[in-house]
Amino acid sequence: MFQIRIHGRGGQGVVTAAEMLSLAAFREGRWAQAFPSFGSERTGAPVVAYCRIDEREIRLREPVLQPDALIIQDPTLLHQVDVFGGLAPDGCILINTGRSLNALGLKDFFKDYQLERLRTVPATEIALRHIGRPVPNAALLGGFAALTGRISLESVAAAIREKFAGPLAEGNAAAAAEAFAHVAGEMHAQAA
């Protein structure tokens, strides 16, 4: 089973991201579940959503305490909430920012992690270009697909089109494709 925890703030589409991730997995013939966990239901409050993907039926219903991957939609949470709790050194991390891990003050923190599994992507800026709103969730799913290879970009785009319609769907699909290309390009550059 592959477990994902998504951290963000109310209004950033955290819950929708988990739902679209599970839809993408379903489209690929796998079992998946998505569910949120939040206290104060107001815009800007910290929100966590979970997604599990597996080849067989998922019977767990509790929060993801030991994720295989983290998607951090709001970098202001990095020093406010224990977003990295339970993540193993071989876990994947995708952070919504145009800054490097060094610039975020996290380089020393990640010394025990596999750096090739840690990425940043300017998802909010990408979303602003494609949909005109600072909602980074769809772009981050494209970056997640590139980083982990757990789902395809095509399935992410199909899930986006299932959740949204018209220009909003196409803009979000384009944002996911740009973020996928950004993360894949970084990974290729690092490998070279």
CORDAZI-V43113 format. One record per residue. N is the residue number from 1. RES is the residue in three letters. PHI is phi in whole degrees, 0 to 359 (NA if undefined). Layout:
n res phi
N RES PHI
N RES PHI
//
This chain:
n res phi
1 MET NA
2 PHE 249
3 GLN 245
4 ILE 237
5 ARG 241
6 ILE 244
7 HIS 250
8 GLY 192
9 ARG 236
10 GLY 306
11 GLY 99
12 GLN 265
13 GLY 81
14 VAL 297
15 VAL 294
16 THR 298
17 ALA 299
18 ALA 297
19 GLU 297
20 MET 293
21 LEU 297
22 SER 291
23 LEU 299
24 ALA 298
25 ALA 294
26 PHE 303
27 ARG 299
28 GLU 265
29 GLY 81
30 ARG 252
31 TRP 276
32 ALA 203
33 GLN 215
34 ALA 219
35 PHE 201
36 PRO 263
37 SER 213
38 PHE 209
39 GLY 262
40 SER 285
41 GLU 270
42 ARG 228
43 THR 301
44 GLY 94
45 ALA 284
46 PRO 301
47 VAL 227
48 VAL 232
49 ALA 230
50 TYR 234
51 CYS 217
52 ARG 237
53 ILE 229
54 ASP 208
55 GLU 275
56 ARG 225
57 GLU 304
58 ILE 257
59 ARG 256
60 LEU 295
61 ARG 227
62 GLU 274
63 PRO 302
64 VAL 278
65 LEU 264
66 GLN 233
67 PRO 288
68 ASP 272
69 ALA 211
70 LEU 238
71 ILE 242
72 ILE 248
73 GLN 281
74 ASP 228
75 PRO 294
76 THR 292
77 LEU 281
78 LEU 304
79 HIS 249
80 GLN 247
81 VAL 231
82 ASP 282
83 VAL 290
84 PHE 268
85 GLY 306
86 GLY 84
87 LEU 283
88 ALA 286
89 PRO 302
90 ASP 262
91 GLY 287
92 CYS 258
93 ILE 227
94 LEU 235
95 ILE 244
96 ASN 282
97 THR 192
98 GLY 268
99 ARG 270
100 SER 279
101 LEU 299
102 ASN 300
103 ALA 295
104 LEU 280
105 GLY 76
106 LEU 245
107 LYS 304
108 ASP 293
109 PHE 300
110 PHE 271
111 LYS 300
112 ASP 267
113 TYR 259
114 GLN 277
115 LEU 301
116 GLU 290
117 ARG 256
118 LEU 243
119 ARG 219
120 THR 242
121 VAL 211
122 PRO 282
123 ALA 296
124 THR 295
125 GLU 296
126 ILE 296
127 ALA 298
128 LEU 301
129 ARG 295
130 HIS 265
131 ILE 238
132 GLY 75
133 ARG 224
134 PRO 277
135 VAL 245
136 PRO 275
137 ASN 300
138 ALA 295
139 ALA 299
140 LEU 296
141 LEU 293
142 GLY 296
143 GLY 296
144 PHE 299
145 ALA 300
146 ALA 292
147 LEU 292
148 THR 260
149 GLY 69
150 ARG 284
151 ILE 221
152 SER 268
153 LEU 299
154 GLU 297
155 SER 291
156 VAL 298
157 ALA 298
158 ALA 296
159 ALA 295
160 ILE 299
161 ARG 291
162 GLU 285
163 LYS 277
164 PHE 240
165 ALA 224
166 GLY 61
167 PRO 299
168 LEU 295
169 ALA 296
170 GLU 293
171 GLY 295
172 ASN 293
173 ALA 296
174 ALA 294
175 ALA 297
176 ALA 297
177 ALA 295
178 GLU 294
179 ALA 293
180 PHE 302
181 ALA 297
182 HIS 298
183 VAL 293
184 ALA 298
185 GLY 295
186 GLU 298
187 MET 294
188 HIS 295
189 ALA 297
190 GLN 292
191 ALA 287
192 ALA 287
//
